[in-house]
Amino acid sequence: MDPGGGGPTTAMHVTYYAVSGPCGDLLPVDRFTLTFTLTRPRRA
């Protein structure tokens, strides 16, 4: 999660993983970024 640089926008970087193989290796299958605007003031 990146709270941003003092502006109203916050970003959350998300990665979905799949479990593969007999040892349970994690493989990234999808990545995206959620960006949203906070509706309440930030704490100082």
N, C-alpha and C positions, 0 to 999 in steps of 0.2 A: 504494500500500500504506500503510495506517495501522496502525502498531504498537500503537496504543492508548495509554491514559494510565496505564500501570503495572499494569493488571489482566491477567488471563490471556487476554483475547480480542483477536484481531487481525482486521482486515477488509481485503479486497482488492476494489477497485472495478474492474469489467471492462466494456469496451465493445467490441462487435464492429462492424466497419465493412465496407461493400461499396464496391467501386470502380465508379464510374459515369462515363459520358460519355467523349468522345475525349481529354480532358485528365487523366483518372484522378482525378476528384474523389472524396473519401471521404465516405460518408454513413453515420452511425451507424444500425445496424439493430436492435441489442439491447444493453441495459444491465442489469447486475445486480451485487449485492454478495455476495461470499463471506465468511462469518464463521466463524472456527474458534478453538479453544482450543489454545494451545501446550502441548506435553507435556514440554518441557524448560525449565529456568529461564532467564530472560533475563540477558544480561550487563549489568553495572552501567555 
